[in-house]
Amino acid sequence: MSYKQFIHWWQKYLPPILLRAVVIISLTVGVLGILGSTASMSNAQLLSTTKCIQDKQTQLKSTTLNATVYHSPDCNCCGGWIDHLKAQGFQITDFSTPDIETVKQKYNVPDNLSSCHTAIVNGYVIEGHVPADDIKRLLQEKPNVTGLSVPQMPVGTPGMEMGDRKDPFSVLSFDRKDSVAVFNEYPSS
């Protein structure tokens, strides 16, 4: 595994693993009362604690992923991206509009981050061919950003597949103060 592949794997898989571990540890510490408590637990309390932890894990996994997608009726690749989201468990509300620029203005998408479609997912703006895993990470981490963007339409992004060709691309986060940061990077293959 090359260094770049390791970094990509690390960025893609470590945050969800760490989030689950933190939730489990936090719930266990809170419920068991380890901080400052010396009382022993009965079997009933232990079962109750285990059930609570399992419920929280299920809640994380079963969060409904709703996306409202706005796109031009002339756009063919938008349907491919919508199919990608559906395959990843998203429920889609699809709006075809001839005035996509008005949608982008309404949701404050910076011109330099623009692409062919705009989606709203749990209050976040998702612009362009953002991979579903990055959207899921956004929803788990809940950073103080407006949304994510994959500017333009890089080949190899979800919905822009062209055989084995994959251009390198970055998923960018943006906020209302025009701050832009790299949220994830994908090398070419």
C-alpha positions, 0 to 999 in steps of 0.5 A: 500500500502506498503512502497516499493510499494509506492516507486515503484509507486513514481519512476515509475509515478512521473517523467513523471507527473513532466516532463509534468508539467514542460513543460506546466509551462515553455511554459506558462511562456515563451509564456505569458511573465509573467517574466517582462511583464505587457502587457495584452493578447488578446483572439487571443494571449491566443488561440495561447498560448493554441495551442502551449502548446497542440502542445508540449504535442502532440509532447511528446506523439507522439515521434516515438519509434524506437528500433533496436534489436540484438539477437541470433537466438537460443534465445526464450525469446528475441521474448517475449521482442520484443513483449512487446516493440511492445505492448508499441508502439515501432517500431522494427527492428529485427536482428538475429545474431550468433555473438551477442558478437561482437554487445555487444563489438561494443556498449561497454556493460560491461560484468557484465551487459550482457544479451541475447539481445542488442537494440539501442533506440534513440542512447541509448544501452538497454541490456536485458529485460528492461521494456518499461516504463524504456526506455520511462523514459530514453528517456524523461529524457535524462541522460548522460549515455550509456544505461540501462541494466537488467543483466542476465535474471531474471524471471518476466521481460518482455519476461521472464514471468513464471506464477505469479513468479517474481524475484526482479531485478534492471534496471541499467544505465551505461556509458563509464567510467564504472559507474553503477547506479540503474535506477529503482528497482522491488521487487519480488511479 
